[in-house]
Amino acid sequence: MNKQELVESQLQQPISYIETNRNANYFGPLLKNLIVSLKFNVEEFYIIFREAFEVAYQKFKVHIFNHPFCLLFHASQVFDSKYIHIEDIL
């Protein structure tokens, strides 16, 4: 696995979390109990949470995979030992 693939695989967990919660109707008992204990409407908060996850998803999608690090990792493969062949030099 090259460096870019490693970084991209590490980004899959947060993007999956963000994608899942963009459409979530429930955010767990702890959060629900806190909202109810403060006498707020749970559904109003869930709407806000979903909107926040949607904004985070859109920003993540636009910025992360178009970030210059992708080009950097492609360029750095020159120094990766699996791409260096001594026979080619001799």
C-alpha positions in Angstrom: 0.0 0.0 0.0 1.5 3.3 -1.0 1.3 6.5 1.1 -1.7 7.9 -0.7 -3.6 4.7 -0.4 -2.8 4.6 3.3 -4.0 8.2 3.9 -7.1 7.7 1.9 -7.9 4.5 3.8 -7.5 6.4 7.1 -10.0 9.0 5.8 -12.7 6.4 5.1 -13.7 6.1 8.8 -14.4 9.9 9.2 -16.1 10.2 5.9 -18.3 7.1 6.7 -19.2 8.6 10.0 -20.1 12.0 8.4 -22.1 10.3 5.6 -24.1 8.1 8.0 -25.0 11.0 10.3 -26.2 13.3 7.4 -29.4 11.3 7.4 -29.5 10.0 11.0 -32.8 10.2 12.9 -31.2 9.2 16.2 -27.9 10.2 17.8 -27.8 7.9 20.8 -29.3 7.8 24.2 -26.8 10.1 26.0 -27.4 13.0 23.6 -31.2 12.4 23.6 -31.3 12.3 27.4 -29.2 15.5 27.7 -31.5 17.4 25.3 -34.6 16.2 27.1 -33.2 17.0 30.5 -32.6 20.5 29.3 -36.2 20.6 28.2 -35.5 21.1 24.5 -37.2 19.4 21.5 -35.1 16.5 20.4 -36.3 16.7 16.8 -35.3 20.3 16.5 -31.8 19.5 17.6 -31.6 16.5 15.2 -32.4 18.7 12.3 -29.6 21.0 13.3 -27.2 18.0 13.7 -28.1 16.6 10.2 -27.6 20.0 8.6 -24.2 20.3 10.4 -23.2 16.9 9.1 -24.3 17.8 5.6 -22.1 20.9 5.7 -19.2 18.9 7.0 -19.7 16.3 4.3 -19.7 18.9 1.5 -16.6 20.6 2.8 -14.8 17.3 3.4 -15.6 16.1 -0.1 -14.5 19.3 -1.8 -11.3 20.0 0.2 -9.8 16.6 1.3 -9.8 14.7 -2.0 -8.8 17.8 -4.0 -6.0 18.7 -1.6 -2.5 19.1 -3.0 -1.3 16.2 -0.8 -2.6 13.8 -3.5 -0.1 15.1 -5.9 2.6 15.1 -3.3 2.0 11.4 -2.5 2.1 10.5 -6.2 5.4 12.4 -6.5 6.9 10.8 -3.4 6.5 7.3 -4.8 9.8 8.0 -6.5 11.4 7.5 -3.1 9.3 4.4 -2.1 11.5 1.3 -2.0 9.0 -0.8 -3.9 9.4 1.5 -6.9 13.2 1.5 -6.9 14.9 -1.2 -8.9 18.7 -1.4 -8.7 18.8 -3.5 -11.9 17.3 -0.5 -13.8 20.2 1.7 -12.6 23.0 -0.7 -13.5 
